[in-house]
């Protein structure tokens, strides 16, 4: 199995912006966010968003992954380039950065 993760803070901010701009009235947390007029800090520190990635990955042993990477978006004045940098890869450790 292979997975590429977005930087956790950027991922959380993206989630916040998406929910702020949309209508997710079928979700209790969206209602709470709107009713209490949360800013990003309120959203980021609520119990439901704590360890966001872990909520999805805890049921999968690390040994199942051949590769785990972190996607980093580097903006330049010329273009947005997506760079991927690995962190842990099923027994391999690799710190190089590659343009994808």
Order of alpha helices (4+ residues) and beta strands (2+ residues): beta-alpha-alpha-alpha-alpha-beta-beta-beta
